[in-house]
Amino acid sequence: MNSDLSKNAASAVEVLAKPQVQYAIPLPWEERHRHLGFANIHGLGLEIAAFCSGPALNDPHTREQRVMALKDDLRGWAQPLSYHGAFIDIVLHSGDREIAALSRRRIEADLATASELGCEKVVFHTGFNPRVPSPRYRQEVVDRHAEWWPEVLERFPSLTVCLENLYEPDASLFSEILPRARHPRLSMCFDVAHANVFSTDAPDTWIEHLSPWLHHLHWNDNWGDADRHLSVGEGTVRWSETWQALLALKREVTVTLELGNLASIQRSIVTLERWGMWTSVKLPKVA
């Protein structure tokens, strides 16, 4: 267990009398009914993960079938809904115009699907590769994102796009894109586990730099060596710093426990309850 937060558990519980976090869990296609039931019991939001990879990515018929099924499954759903967009080989800033155009079409298809399903937030990666040494490359990433997102968001007025960190070594790329785009529905998804692997900056540093735009987070854990998607508290993520920085935001944020199965999610909830970072009804047994 991560001892970082447990050392300060008593003071943390005092401060967390009124947490401003709305938790969510992923909604994968194959396990959607179990995840829906679990989320319903706990009053959790859902982050749809049925279209970002696999058959629905390439087969329009499969996408259409999944949309129809999910519309039935989610009818009357009252908790927040978010959506993880395509991320494999999405490169808005590609110098190859055909690749850049395909990336835009992939994103637009996800925005249309998210809108049809009633989602509020859609998560996309930037496609930034920090190993490309050219300063011009970095500037092209900033330019393409800052110029394109405001235009496309005007066509999807019900959606907020949250750009997620992956390989970015610090928050500076987002601190250039977001203020330059200056769109009220272009915001930030901070993945604390990605930062634990690919950045040397502490979580509170990320959150402080991104505070004007931060509205969504992904939580799981790792040992700093790979993106392992461990349960919260099973790795080296600095949860105390993360939580205290969130409290300083003084706004509600959504947090998706981005884990692959309900057993891992349940372990995370138990840990968060112990740390005073969760309020929940009694946990059901997960087979």
Helices and strands as residue ranges (DSSP letters): H 3-6, H 9-15, E 21-27, H 32-42, E 45-48, H 55-58, H 60-73, E 81-84, H 97-116, E 121-125, H 135-153, E 160-164, H 172-181, E 186-191, H 192-198, H 203-210, E 214-219, H 239-249, E 253-257, H 262-274
